[in-house]
């Protein structure tokens, strides 16, 4: 496997680099932690490492140092397509290099050969109560695959620590290969009552296979969106809930299936993966309120009424970014090119012009610009995927690409179990009192 060969070639220098840094500069302080951060969810505490992605406050997410526009431009694309192969992105995340078309296709081929989902997983999903949330089904399906973990088998047999990453990579490839079929099966079963076992075609790429298995009418258009969506949602540094949870569980040497199932459970939380459907719901409420796209003045007043009513305008503002999220722009550009006359897209574009100004007038938001969630659900809605509670499953398929790459590299570099130290409130009060003299 090309990814395995590339990582193996890089590892000696990477291990020496990390070993030297920790040995020679291990006592160097990176930052200071405040009581507000201790009580505030560790926000902005510099305490994790990820070479896979980084959120630049001025430029947005960077995958292996490349901005979103650079990634979309440089990665190889299927013939006649505008959006790159998902396999090319996965190669980039894992290897740290822009792949050739052949290397991207090799990853796509690996996925095709590993895509079959065991029958018992489908039987389990069909046996669940009809009202079960799709994220519960998705997380259970991932966990049910655990008995196929190559890492768990090798660890039980007594594998050496410096090669833990090799079966972990196998698990990463096997898991990511199966997720489109599992997600599509859940979608067709839950909302349409269909229980046919989906088929993955080796001659089709990751996005096209997913679009076909989902049964979306505009196969070509939705395949392009699927590739874009999975690429944009693949990773977001190591500290967000889904990425951090996956890393934390994996740091105990739990295998990929345990770790990613846990990450999905974090992603299911309303403060993490629910934002895209809340944004779409707000846009629909505006559309319904005005019977279409309102005037700029009407929208300005509606936005202020929303804020004065003690509510927020979902999709605007970001914990790190201080500019418009490039992931938002990539999706807006896609929508304007493919369906510019869509009412919700026209409304989203007007909101983008009006709401940041309203938030500036209010003066509370550090960054009044839109984030990725402000439009992602709207694109799904256009292609007929209108079941809001399924959107987090789509998010999960994409997020798997980044978190699995992070886990592979954490194992390859021998990162230890994560074990931060707790303090009591009394201890913090004593620290504060001492600081005040």
C-alpha positions in Angstrom: 0.0 0.0 0.0 1.5 3.3 -1.1 0.5 5.2 2.0 2.2 2.6 4.3 5.4 2.8 2.2 5.4 6.6 2.3 4.8 6.8 6.1 7.5 4.1 6.7 10.0 6.1 4.8 9.3 9.3 6.8 9.1 7.8 10.2 12.8 7.6 11.1 13.4 11.3 10.6 10.0 12.2 12.3 10.8 10.1 15.4 14.3 11.6 15.7 12.8 15.1 15.2 10.3 14.6 18.1 12.8 12.8 20.3 15.3 15.7 19.9 12.7 18.4 20.5 11.4 16.8 23.7 14.9 15.9 25.0 16.5 19.3 24.3 13.6 21.7 24.7 11.2 19.7 26.9 11.2 22.3 29.7 10.5 25.2 27.4 7.1 26.8 28.3 4.6 27.0 25.5 2.0 29.1 27.3 0.3 29.8 30.6 -3.1 28.5 31.7 -5.6 30.8 33.5 -8.4 30.0 35.9 -10.9 31.1 33.2 -9.4 28.5 30.8 -9.5 25.7 33.5 -13.1 26.4 34.1 -13.9 27.3 30.5 -13.3 24.0 28.8 -9.6 24.4 28.3 -10.3 26.8 25.4 -7.1 28.0 23.7 -4.9 26.0 26.0 -1.9 24.9 23.9 -1.6 21.2 24.9 -2.0 19.0 21.8 -0.1 18.2 18.7 -1.5 17.7 15.2 0.6 17.9 12.0 -2.5 17.0 10.0 -4.3 20.3 10.2 -4.2 23.7 11.8 -6.8 26.5 12.0 -5.1 29.7 11.0 -7.1 32.7 12.5 -6.3 34.8 9.4 -6.7 32.1 6.7 -8.8 29.3 8.0 -8.1 25.6 8.1 -4.9 24.3 6.6 -4.5 20.7 5.7 -0.8 19.8 5.9 0.0 23.4 5.5 -2.3 24.0 2.4 -5.3 26.3 2.5 -8.7 25.2 1.3 -8.3 26.9 -2.1 -4.9 25.3 -2.5 -6.2 21.9 -1.6 -9.1 22.1 -4.0 -6.8 23.4 -6.8 -3.9 21.1 -6.4 -5.4 17.7 -5.6 -6.1 15.5 -8.6 -9.7 15.3 -9.9 -11.8 12.7 -11.7 -12.0 13.4 -15.4 -14.6 16.0 -16.1 -15.0 16.9 -12.4 -14.3 20.1 -10.5 -13.9 18.6 -7.0 -10.9 16.4 -6.2 -10.8 12.8 -5.3 -11.4 12.1 -1.6 -8.6 9.5 -1.9 -6.3 12.3 -2.9 -7.1 14.2 0.3 -6.6 11.1 2.4 -3.2 10.6 0.8 -2.3 14.2 1.6 -3.5 13.9 5.2 -1.6 10.7 5.8 1.6 11.4 3.8 1.9 15.1 3.9 2.4 15.4 0.1 0.2 16.2 -2.9 -0.5 12.9 -4.6 -0.3 12.2 -8.3 -3.4 11.1 -10.0 -2.2 7.5 -9.8 -1.5 7.7 -6.1 -5.0 9.2 -5.5 -6.5 6.4 -7.5 -4.5 3.8 -5.6 -6.2 5.0 -2.4 -9.6 4.9 -4.1 -8.8 1.3 -5.2 -7.8 0.4 -1.7 -11.1 1.7 -0.4 -13.0 -0.3 -3.0 -11.3 -3.5 -2.1 -12.0 -3.0 1.6 -15.6 -1.6 1.3 -17.7 -4.7 2.1 -19.6 -4.5 5.3 -20.3 -7.8 7.2 -23.9 -9.0 7.1 -24.2 -9.0 10.9 -23.8 -5.2 10.9 -26.8 -4.8 8.6 -28.8 -7.3 10.7 -28.0 -5.3 13.8 -29.1 -2.0 12.2 -32.3 -3.5 11.0 -33.1 -4.9 14.4 -32.9 -1.5 16.1 -36.1 0.4 17.0 -37.5 2.5 14.1 -37.2 5.7 16.0 -33.4 5.2 16.8 -31.4 8.3 15.9 -29.2 7.9 12.8 -26.1 8.8 14.8 -26.8 6.0 17.3 -27.0 3.6 14.4 -23.8 5.0 12.8 -21.8 4.8 16.1 -23.1 1.3 16.8 -22.2 0.1 13.3 -18.6 1.4 13.8 -18.3 -0.3 17.2 -19.8 -3.5 15.8 -16.8 -3.7 13.3 -14.3 -3.8 16.2 -13.9 -7.6 16.0 -12.3 -7.0 12.7 -9.6 -4.7 14.1 -6.2 -5.7 12.8 -4.5 -3.7 15.6 -6.4 -5.5 18.3 -5.4 -8.9 16.8 -1.7 -7.9 16.5 -1.6 -6.4 20.0 -3.1 -9.5 21.5 -0.4 -11.6 19.7 2.4 -9.4 21.1 3.3 -6.8 18.4 6.3 -4.5 19.0 5.5 -0.9 20.0 7.3 0.8 17.2 5.1 -0.9 14.6 1.7 -0.3 16.3 1.0 2.2 13.6 1.0 -0.4 10.8 -2.1 -2.4 11.9 -3.6 1.0 13.0 -3.3 2.1 9.4 -5.0 -1.0 8.2 -7.9 -0.3 10.6 -8.0 3.3 9.3 -8.2 2.2 5.7 -10.8 -0.5 6.4 -13.0 1.8 8.5 -13.0 4.7 6.1 -13.7 2.4 3.2 -16.9 1.1 4.9 -18.4 4.3 6.2 -20.1 5.5 2.9 -21.9 2.2 2.6 -23.0 2.1 6.3 -24.1 5.8 6.2 -26.1 5.3 2.9 -27.7 2.1 4.3 -28.8 3.9 7.4 -30.3 6.7 5.3 -32.2 4.4 2.9 -33.4 2.2 5.7 -34.5 4.9 8.2 -36.2 7.3 5.8 -37.4 5.0 3.0 -37.8 1.6 4.5 -35.2 0.1 2.2 -32.9 -2.7 3.4 -31.0 -3.7 0.3 -27.3 -4.2 1.0 -25.5 -1.3 -0.8 -22.9 -2.2 -3.4 -19.6 -0.3 -3.9 -18.3 -0.2 -7.5 -14.6 -0.4 -7.9 -14.7 1.8 -11.1 -16.3 4.7 -9.2 -14.7 7.0 -6.8 -15.6 7.5 -3.1 -18.0 10.4 -3.7 -19.7 8.9 -6.7 -20.2 5.6 -4.8 -21.7 7.5 -1.9 -24.1 9.5 -4.1 -25.3 6.4 -5.9 -25.8 4.4 -2.7 -27.7 7.4 -1.2 -30.1 7.2 -4.2 -30.0 11.0 -4.9 -31.6 11.9 -8.2 -28.8 14.2 -9.5 -26.0 11.6 -9.2 -23.3 13.7 -10.9 -24.0 16.9 -9.0 -24.4 15.1 -5.6 -21.2 13.2 -6.2 -19.3 16.5 -6.6 -21.0 17.8 -3.5 -20.1 14.6 -1.5 -16.4 15.0 -2.4 -16.5 18.7 -1.5 -18.4 18.0 1.8 -16.1 15.2 2.9 -12.9 17.2 2.1 -14.1 20.3 3.9 -15.3 18.5 7.0 -12.4 16.0 7.3 -10.4 17.7 10.0 -10.3 20.8 12.2 -7.2 20.6 14.4 -6.9 18.1 17.3 -8.9 20.0 20.0 -12.5 19.9 18.7 -14.7 17.4 20.5 -14.8 14.6 17.8 -11.1 14.8 17.1 -10.1 15.2 20.7 -12.3 12.3 21.9 -11.0 10.0 19.2 -7.4 10.9 20.2 -8.1 10.5 23.9 -9.6 7.1 23.6 -6.9 6.0 21.1 -4.2 7.2 23.5 -5.2 4.3 25.8 -4.2 2.0 22.9 -7.9 1.3 22.2 -8.2 0.4 18.5 -9.6 2.6 15.8 -13.2 1.3 16.1 -13.5 2.0 19.8 -11.9 5.4 19.3 -13.9 6.6 16.3 -17.2 5.4 17.8 -16.4 7.5 20.8 -15.6 10.5 18.6 -18.9 10.1 16.8 -20.7 10.2 20.1 -19.0 13.5 20.8 -19.9 14.8 17.3 -23.6 14.0 18.0 -23.6 16.7 20.7 -25.7 19.8 19.9 -22.8 22.1 20.5 -20.7 20.2 17.9 -22.4 18.5 15.0 -25.9 20.0 15.2 -24.9 23.4 13.9 -25.4 22.8 10.2 -29.1 21.8 10.6 -29.7 24.7 13.0 -28.4 27.1 10.3 -30.6 25.6 7.6 -33.6 25.7 9.9 -33.0 29.4 10.5 -32.7 30.1 6.8 -36.0 28.2 6.2 -37.7 30.2 8.9 -36.6 33.5 7.2 -37.8 32.2 3.8 -41.2 31.2 5.2 -41.5 34.4 7.2 -41.2 36.5 4.0 -42.4 34.1 1.4 -39.0 34.0 -0.3 -36.0 36.2 -0.2 -36.7 39.4 1.8 -35.3 42.8 1.0 -32.0 43.9 2.6 -33.9 46.2 4.9 -36.3 43.4 6.0 -33.5 41.0 6.7 -31.6 43.7 8.6 -34.7 44.2 10.9 -35.3 40.5 11.2 -31.7 39.8 12.3 -31.9 42.5 14.9 -35.3 41.2 16.1 -33.7 37.7 16.5 -30.8 39.1 18.6 -33.1 41.4 20.7 -35.2 38.4 21.4 -32.3 36.8 23.2 -31.6 34.3 20.3 -28.5 33.8 18.2 -28.1 33.7 14.4 -26.6 30.3 13.9 -23.6 29.8 11.6 -22.0 33.2 12.3 -18.9 33.5 14.4 -16.0 31.1 15.1 -13.9 30.3 18.2 -10.6 30.8 16.3 -11.2 32.3 12.9 -11.2 36.1 12.5 -12.2 36.0 8.8 -14.9 34.3 6.7 -14.4 30.6 6.9 -12.9 29.4 3.5 -15.0 26.3 3.8 -18.1 28.5 3.7 -16.7 30.3 0.6 -15.9 27.0 -1.2 -19.5 25.8 -0.7 -21.0 29.1 -1.6 -19.0 29.2 -4.8 -20.1 25.6 -5.6 -23.8 26.6 -5.1 -23.6 29.7 -7.2 -22.1 27.7 -10.0 -24.4 24.8 -9.9 -27.8 26.2 -8.7 -27.6 30.0 -8.4 -31.4 30.5 -8.8 -32.2 28.4 -5.7 -34.1 30.5 -3.2 -32.2 29.3 -0.1 -28.9 30.0 -1.7 -29.9 33.5 -2.7 -31.1 34.0 0.9 -27.8 32.6 2.3 -25.9 35.0 0.1 -28.0 38.0 1.3 -27.5 36.9 4.9 -23.8 36.8 4.3 -24.0 40.5 3.2 -26.3 41.7 6.0 -25.8 39.6 9.2 -22.0 40.3 9.7 -22.9 44.1 9.7 -25.6 43.5 12.2 -23.3 41.6 14.5 -20.7 44.4 14.2 -23.4 46.9 15.2 -24.3 44.8 18.2 -20.6 44.6 19.1 -20.5 41.3 20.9 -19.1 38.9 18.3 -15.3 38.7 17.9 -15.8 37.3 14.4 -19.1 38.1 12.8 -18.3 36.2 9.6 -20.0 32.9 8.6 -18.5 29.5 9.3 -18.8 26.3 7.4 -22.2 25.4 9.0 -23.9 28.5 7.7 -24.4 26.9 4.3 -23.5 23.2 4.4 -27.0 22.0 5.2 -28.5 24.2 2.5 -26.5 22.4 -0.2 -27.7 19.0 1.1 -31.2 20.3 1.1 -31.0 21.3 -2.5 -30.1 17.8 -3.6 -33.1 16.3 -1.8 -31.3 15.2 1.4 -33.7 17.0 3.7 -33.7 14.8 6.8 -32.0 17.1 9.2 -31.1 14.6 11.8 -29.0 12.7 9.2 -26.7 15.6 8.6 -24.4 14.8 11.5 -23.9 11.3 10.0 -22.6 13.0 6.8 -20.3 15.1 9.0 -19.1 11.9 10.6 -18.1 10.3 7.3 -16.0 13.3 6.4 -14.5 13.7 9.9 -13.3 10.1 9.9 -10.7 11.1 7.3 -8.9 13.6 9.5 -9.2 11.8 12.9 -8.0 8.5 11.6 -4.9 10.1 10.0 -4.2 11.8 13.4 -4.5 8.4 15.2 -2.1 6.7 12.8 0.5 9.4 13.3 0.0 9.5 17.1 0.7 5.7 17.1 3.7 6.1 14.8 5.3 8.7 17.0 4.5 6.9 20.2 2.4 9.6 21.8 1.5 8.6 25.4 -1.8 8.1 27.1 -3.5 11.5 27.7 -3.8 12.2 31.4 -4.2 15.9 32.4 -4.1 16.9 36.0 -7.2 18.1 37.9 -7.4 20.7 40.6 -10.0 21.4 43.2 -11.9 24.7 43.3 -10.2 25.5 46.6 -6.8 25.0 45.0 -7.7 27.5 42.3 -9.0 30.0 44.9 -5.7 29.7 46.8 -3.8 30.3 43.5 -5.9 33.4 42.9 -5.4 34.7 46.4 -1.7 34.2 46.2 -1.5 36.0 42.9 -3.3 39.0 44.4 -0.7 39.2 47.1 
